[in-house]
Structures are given as C-alpha cells and as structure tokens.
C-alpha cells in the first residue's frame, strides 16, 4: 500500500509491503509497537528507538508528540489523495472567511499583508504557545482583506487573526 504522509510542510511517499518499508523510494527499517499506556508507542527508525504519543484527530489525521516536539500529520491512502485533490480544486473562498487562533499564545510573525493572494494551505500567521511555534494556515485560497494582529500581540483561542475574501474581490 502506498501512502502520502504530510508532516507539517513536508510530504513523503511511504510504501509498505509485506517485507519492507520505503520512504520516498528508499528502503528503511521501521517498527512501531503500542505500549501499555493509551496513545503511547515505541517507534524504531533505522535502529533508533524513541517514544511517541499519537492522538488521532480524524480520518488519517494525527497529532504526534515526540522528543518534546509536536507535529500535525496527515496520512492519505489512494482514496484520501483523490479526495484531497478534488477539495484543492474547489478550495477557493466563496464568501469572506475568518482565520482564527487555534490556541492561546503570542503572535510571532504575520507572513502576509493586506491585499496578498493566498492559496489553500499557505501559512498566514505564526503563533507561539507553550514555547512551540504553530503556523496557522489558510483553509482556502483567497485574498487577504484584513489582518487583525501584529507580531507581539497576545491572542486567546478563537481570536480572529485574518479575514480572507474570494480571489479577485477588492479589499477595503
């Protein structure tokens, strides 16, 4: 079975067969074992073992904690890749969209300016929470109409960060 695995901004093709695993065409030794505690695993990659905490967020979507670093991971099989491709073709803002803070934190960087065109999945704002930087991305393509935050601002979960309008629609 071939999977497309997206870890933050990196994409890998992982092929799993009965006797081997290939990551981007290269054979690697991988073993994953569930531990006694819920959501806890031991990952052995190329002979190096490390504990990971994996929480399923949805179909093929996981939040992974390893070595005090957090990763958002999407695992797509053939059907998942087809669905994502169809969604990307249709992922243009049809009405104004607000992009909100997913957690409380501090704005580290605003990566866009008012009037910029953005694509689905493009990073808009970096929020630091619990000493980790999290990139907040556009769910759909569009044009940046209003930026509500600046570097150094403290935000609560649900705070409106950026407003997008459909592509080609004028910003105020």
C-alpha beads as a LAMMPS data file, in Angstrom:
LAMMPS data file: protein, C-alpha beads

172 atoms
171 bonds

1 atom types
1 bond types

-500.0 500.0 xlo xhi
-500.0 500.0 ylo yhi
-500.0 500.0 zlo zhi

Masses

1 110.0

Atoms # bond

1 1 1 0.000 0.000 0.000
2 1 1 1.270 3.488 -0.845
3 1 1 0.557 6.431 1.448
4 1 1 1.211 10.124 1.176
5 1 1 2.293 11.362 4.609
6 1 1 2.323 15.090 5.293
7 1 1 4.235 16.210 8.388
8 1 1 3.771 19.951 8.824
9 1 1 5.121 21.293 5.466
10 1 1 6.976 18.133 4.386
11 1 1 5.420 15.444 2.183
12 1 1 6.673 11.865 1.971
13 1 1 5.608 8.861 -0.082
14 1 1 5.622 5.750 2.071
15 1 1 5.207 2.323 0.525
16 1 1 4.502 -0.571 2.881
17 1 1 4.760 -4.146 1.652
18 1 1 4.935 -7.484 3.467
19 1 1 8.690 -7.390 3.908
20 1 1 9.817 -3.760 3.709
21 1 1 9.037 -0.070 4.024
22 1 1 10.180 2.553 1.530
23 1 1 10.199 6.264 2.296
24 1 1 10.490 8.304 -0.905
25 1 1 11.789 5.171 -2.648
26 1 1 14.477 4.376 -0.078
27 1 1 14.219 1.153 1.952
28 1 1 14.247 1.851 5.701
29 1 1 13.934 -0.311 8.800
30 1 1 10.836 0.749 10.751
31 1 1 8.937 -0.854 13.593
32 1 1 6.074 0.582 15.593
33 1 1 4.807 -1.046 18.775
34 1 1 1.939 0.046 21.005
35 1 1 2.885 0.413 24.658
36 1 1 0.663 -0.346 27.657
37 1 1 -0.459 3.276 28.050
38 1 1 -3.154 4.636 25.686
39 1 1 -1.805 6.531 22.640
40 1 1 1.804 5.664 23.575
41 1 1 4.075 3.912 21.065
42 1 1 7.684 2.957 20.543
43 1 1 8.956 3.915 17.100
44 1 1 12.143 2.292 15.861
45 1 1 13.511 4.017 12.769
46 1 1 16.826 2.836 11.337
47 1 1 17.760 1.225 14.675
48 1 1 16.994 4.262 16.809
49 1 1 14.093 3.920 19.248
50 1 1 12.014 6.795 20.516
51 1 1 8.743 7.008 22.399
52 1 1 5.891 8.860 20.723
53 1 1 2.441 9.941 21.828
54 1 1 -0.055 9.788 18.933
55 1 1 -3.578 11.177 19.167
56 1 1 -5.964 10.538 16.284
57 1 1 -7.825 13.719 15.315
58 1 1 -9.837 12.383 12.392
59 1 1 -9.608 10.121 9.360
60 1 1 -5.885 9.937 8.642
61 1 1 -5.106 12.953 10.846
62 1 1 -2.852 12.649 13.880
63 1 1 -1.175 14.889 16.434
64 1 1 2.215 13.439 17.365
65 1 1 4.389 14.362 20.354
66 1 1 7.983 13.123 20.167
67 1 1 11.086 14.446 21.927
68 1 1 9.077 17.376 23.322
69 1 1 8.118 18.439 19.767
70 1 1 4.595 18.397 18.427
71 1 1 3.716 17.530 14.835
72 1 1 0.457 17.516 12.911
73 1 1 0.441 14.556 10.498
74 1 1 -1.917 13.623 7.662
75 1 1 -1.764 10.087 6.267
76 1 1 -3.518 9.701 2.924
77 1 1 -4.160 6.448 1.089
78 1 1 -5.180 6.418 -2.599
79 1 1 -8.774 7.434 -1.800
80 1 1 -7.612 10.151 0.591
81 1 1 -5.277 11.592 -2.080
82 1 1 -8.126 11.654 -4.612
83 1 1 -10.440 13.388 -2.155
84 1 1 -7.767 15.937 -1.224
85 1 1 -7.088 16.658 -4.907
86 1 1 -10.777 17.295 -5.548
87 1 1 -11.025 19.509 -2.465
88 1 1 -7.988 21.549 -3.520
89 1 1 -9.544 22.210 -6.928
90 1 1 -12.659 23.511 -5.214
91 1 1 -10.919 25.223 -2.295
92 1 1 -11.414 28.837 -3.161
93 1 1 -13.124 31.179 -0.703
94 1 1 -16.697 31.702 -1.883
95 1 1 -17.555 34.252 0.795
96 1 1 -15.488 36.153 3.365
97 1 1 -13.648 33.724 5.653
98 1 1 -12.122 34.408 9.034
99 1 1 -8.971 32.639 10.161
100 1 1 -8.926 32.208 13.932
101 1 1 -6.315 31.365 16.554
102 1 1 -6.480 27.628 17.311
103 1 1 -4.989 28.164 20.787
104 1 1 -3.993 30.993 23.113
105 1 1 -0.492 32.346 22.557
106 1 1 1.653 35.160 21.225
107 1 1 1.895 36.237 17.593
108 1 1 5.487 35.662 16.470
109 1 1 5.122 36.577 12.788
110 1 1 2.484 37.669 10.283
111 1 1 3.539 36.168 6.945
112 1 1 1.090 38.041 4.701
113 1 1 -0.016 41.597 4.027
114 1 1 -3.433 43.016 3.235
115 1 1 -4.136 42.569 -0.475
116 1 1 -1.964 39.434 -0.826
117 1 1 -3.368 36.455 -2.721
118 1 1 -3.045 33.204 -0.776
119 1 1 -3.538 29.550 -1.625
120 1 1 -5.189 26.849 0.460
121 1 1 -2.657 25.569 2.992
122 1 1 -0.465 28.678 2.831
123 1 1 0.910 29.901 6.151
124 1 1 -0.578 33.183 7.341
125 1 1 0.449 33.702 10.973
126 1 1 2.877 32.068 13.430
127 1 1 1.501 31.684 16.975
128 1 1 3.798 30.659 19.835
129 1 1 2.095 28.582 22.505
130 1 1 3.898 26.743 25.306
131 1 1 7.303 27.528 23.714
132 1 1 6.254 25.946 20.399
133 1 1 5.647 27.820 17.174
134 1 1 2.478 26.869 15.299
135 1 1 1.767 28.014 11.767
136 1 1 -1.863 28.982 11.150
137 1 1 -2.734 28.255 7.524
138 1 1 -5.471 29.308 5.133
139 1 1 -8.172 26.670 4.715
140 1 1 -8.930 28.010 1.240
141 1 1 -7.391 30.293 -1.358
142 1 1 -8.397 33.926 -1.459
143 1 1 -7.250 37.482 -0.930
144 1 1 -6.190 38.903 2.449
145 1 1 -8.726 41.600 3.308
146 1 1 -7.932 42.483 6.938
147 1 1 -5.128 41.482 9.297
148 1 1 -6.266 41.837 12.900
149 1 1 -2.962 41.047 14.672
150 1 1 0.702 42.061 14.690
151 1 1 3.895 40.470 15.983
152 1 1 3.966 40.510 19.775
153 1 1 0.177 40.509 20.219
154 1 1 -1.236 38.095 22.808
155 1 1 -4.277 36.195 21.499
156 1 1 -6.867 33.865 23.002
157 1 1 -8.223 30.753 21.323
158 1 1 -10.835 31.848 18.768
159 1 1 -9.377 35.330 18.208
160 1 1 -9.829 36.447 14.582
161 1 1 -6.355 36.721 13.041
162 1 1 -7.009 37.341 9.341
163 1 1 -10.022 37.812 7.065
164 1 1 -9.977 36.439 3.515
165 1 1 -12.289 37.270 0.621
166 1 1 -12.808 35.436 -2.688
167 1 1 -9.984 35.773 -5.223
168 1 1 -10.330 38.940 -7.290
169 1 1 -12.667 40.631 -4.806
170 1 1 -11.416 44.035 -3.773
171 1 1 -10.023 44.573 -0.314
172 1 1 -11.124 47.637 1.617

Bonds

1 1 1 2
2 1 2 3
3 1 3 4
4 1 4 5
5 1 5 6
6 1 6 7
7 1 7 8
8 1 8 9
9 1 9 10
10 1 10 11
11 1 11 12
12 1 12 13
13 1 13 14
14 1 14 15
15 1 15 16
16 1 16 17
17 1 17 18
18 1 18 19
19 1 19 20
20 1 20 21
21 1 21 22
22 1 22 23
23 1 23 24
24 1 24 25
25 1 25 26
26 1 26 27
27 1 27 28
28 1 28 29
29 1 29 30
30 1 30 31
31 1 31 32
32 1 32 33
33 1 33 34
34 1 34 35
35 1 35 36
36 1 36 37
37 1 37 38
38 1 38 39
39 1 39 40
40 1 40 41
41 1 41 42
42 1 42 43
43 1 43 44
44 1 44 45
45 1 45 46
46 1 46 47
47 1 47 48
48 1 48 49
49 1 49 50
50 1 50 51
51 1 51 52
52 1 52 53
53 1 53 54
54 1 54 55
55 1 55 56
56 1 56 57
57 1 57 58
58 1 58 59
59 1 59 60
60 1 60 61
61 1 61 62
62 1 62 63
63 1 63 64
64 1 64 65
65 1 65 66
66 1 66 67
67 1 67 68
68 1 68 69
69 1 69 70
70 1 70 71
71 1 71 72
72 1 72 73
73 1 73 74
74 1 74 75
75 1 75 76
76 1 76 77
77 1 77 78
78 1 78 79
79 1 79 80
80 1 80 81
81 1 81 82
82 1 82 83
83 1 83 84
84 1 84 85
85 1 85 86
86 1 86 87
87 1 87 88
88 1 88 89
89 1 89 90
90 1 90 91
91 1 91 92
92 1 92 93
93 1 93 94
94 1 94 95
95 1 95 96
96 1 96 97
97 1 97 98
98 1 98 99
99 1 99 100
100 1 100 101
101 1 101 102
102 1 102 103
103 1 103 104
104 1 104 105
105 1 105 106
106 1 106 107
107 1 107 108
108 1 108 109
109 1 109 110
110 1 110 111
111 1 111 112
112 1 112 113
113 1 113 114
114 1 114 115
115 1 115 116
116 1 116 117
117 1 117 118
118 1 118 119
119 1 119 120
120 1 120 121
121 1 121 122
122 1 122 123
123 1 123 124
124 1 124 125
125 1 125 126
126 1 126 127
127 1 127 128
128 1 128 129
129 1 129 130
130 1 130 131
131 1 131 132
132 1 132 133
133 1 133 134
134 1 134 135
135 1 135 136
136 1 136 137
137 1 137 138
138 1 138 139
139 1 139 140
140 1 140 141
141 1 141 142
142 1 142 143
143 1 143 144
144 1 144 145
145 1 145 146
146 1 146 147
147 1 147 148
148 1 148 149
149 1 149 150
150 1 150 151
151 1 151 152
152 1 152 153
153 1 153 154
154 1 154 155
155 1 155 156
156 1 156 157
157 1 157 158
158 1 158 159
159 1 159 160
160 1 160 161
161 1 161 162
162 1 162 163
163 1 163 164
164 1 164 165
165 1 165 166
166 1 166 167
167 1 167 168
168 1 168 169
169 1 169 170
170 1 170 171
171 1 171 172
